[in-house]
Amino acid sequence: MLRAETVVKVEFHDLDPMQVVWHGHYARFLESARAELMGLIDYNYPQMVASGYAWPIVDMRIKYVKPLRFAQKVRIVAELKEYEFRLRIAYRLSDAATGERTTKAETVQLPVEIATGELVFGSPPALLERLRRVLG
């Protein structure tokens, strides 16, 4: 399907008192990869708004396999798994140097019509057209 990746470096401000990445910062890491993924089809936040739809995250699941530590470089791979009724994106985080998996995650986003605030059952044409161009 569609896949993107990015590398982030764990900074001091990402750490909790136990000197590992605080669990709440993982959402920011996932967002970095999600933005790369949606950029591949030119449907990131500005294009979503222009098309009349917001895509709030309604479910996020994270499995912490191994903690992330200061100055560690982390490769984040985001892969689009579903798009016809929702965006379901799977993520794999791994140490950039060794390839060792540290985390796996998944997010689900649903389309909401900005003008009405109503949930839409089915992906809007703007998304589907962009995906057809890229995926064939």
JOZI-V345059 format. One record per pair of residues at least 6 apart in sequence whose ideal C-beta (glycine too) atoms are under 8 Angstrom apart, sorted by the first residue. I is the first residue (numbers start at 1). J is the second residue. D is the distance in whole Angstrom. If there is no record, write none. Layout:
i: <I:I>
j: <J:J>
d: <D:D>
This chain:
i: <1:1:1:1:2:2:2:2:2:2:2:2:3:3:3:3:3:4:4:4:4:4:4:4:5:5:5:5:5:5:6:6:6:6:6:7:7:7:7:7:8:8:8:8:8:9:9:9:9:10:10:10:10:10:10:10:10:11:12:14:14:14:14:14:15:15:15:15:16:16:19:19:20:20:20:21:21:21:23:23:26:26:26:26:26:27:29:29:29:30:30:30:30:30:30:32:33:33:33:33:34:34:34:35:36:37:37:37:37:38:40:41:41:41:41:41:42:43:43:43:43:47:48:48:48:49:51:51:51:52:52:52:52:52:53:53:53:53:53:53:53:53:54:54:54:55:55:55:55:55:56:56:56:57:57:57:58:58:58:59:59:59:60:60:60:60:61:61:61:62:62:62:63:63:63:64:64:65:65:65:65:66:66:66:66:67:68:68:68:68:72:72:73:73:73:74:74:74:74:74:75:75:75:75:75:76:76:76:77:77:77:77:78:78:78:79:79:79:79:80:80:80:81:81:81:81:82:83:83:83:83:84:84:84:85:85:85:86:86:86:86:86:87:87:87:87:87:88:88:88:89:89:89:90:90:90:91:91:91:91:91:92:92:92:93:93:93:93:93:94:94:94:95:110:110:111:111:111:111:111:111:112:112:112:113>
j: <79:80:81:135:37:40:41:79:80:131:134:135:37:77:78:79:80:33:36:37:39:40:77:78:33:36:75:76:77:78:32:33:36:75:76:73:74:75:76:96:29:32:73:74:76:71:72:73:74:21:68:69:70:71:72:73:74:70:70:21:22:25:68:70:21:22:69:70:22:23:69:70:67:68:69:67:68:69:62:64:62:64:93:103:105:60:74:76:93:60:76:78:91:105:107:76:76:77:78:91:78:89:107:44:78:78:79:80:89:44:134:127:130:131:133:134:130:51:126:127:130:126:54:55:126:114:124:126:127:113:114:115:124:126:111:112:113:114:120:124:126:127:111:112:114:87:109:110:111:112:109:110:112:107:108:109:108:109:110:106:107:108:105:106:107:108:105:106:107:103:104:105:103:104:105:102:103:101:102:103:104:100:101:102:103:102:74:93:102:103:95:96:95:96:97:93:94:95:96:102:93:94:95:96:99:91:92:93:91:92:93:94:89:90:91:89:90:91:92:87:88:89:88:89:90:106:88:123:127:128:131:122:123:128:121:122:123:108:109:110:111:123:107:108:109:110:123:106:107:108:106:107:109:104:105:106:103:104:105:106:107:101:103:104:101:102:103:104:105:100:101:102:102:119:120:119:120:122:123:124:127:118:119:120:120>
d: <6:5:7:7:6:6:7:7:4:7:7:7:7:7:7:5:7:6:4:4:7:6:8:5:7:7:6:6:4:7:5:5:5:8:5:6:7:5:7:5:6:6:7:5:7:7:7:5:8:6:5:6:6:6:5:8:7:8:6:5:7:5:8:8:6:7:8:6:4:8:7:7:4:6:6:7:4:7:7:7:6:8:8:7:7:7:7:6:7:8:7:7:5:6:6:6:4:7:4:6:6:6:7:6:7:4:8:6:7:5:6:8:4:6:7:5:6:8:7:6:5:7:7:6:8:7:6:4:7:6:5:6:7:8:5:7:6:6:7:5:7:8:8:5:5:6:4:7:6:7:6:7:6:5:7:5:6:7:5:8:7:4:7:7:5:8:6:5:8:6:8:4:7:5:7:8:6:6:6:6:7:7:7:5:8:7:6:8:6:8:7:8:7:4:7:5:7:7:6:7:7:5:8:5:8:6:7:5:7:5:8:8:5:7:5:7:5:8:8:7:8:6:5:7:5:8:4:6:7:8:6:7:6:8:7:6:6:6:6:5:8:8:8:7:4:8:8:7:7:5:7:5:8:7:8:5:8:7:4:7:8:6:8:6:7:5:4:7:7:6:5:6:6:6:8:7:4:8:6:6:8:7:6:7:6>
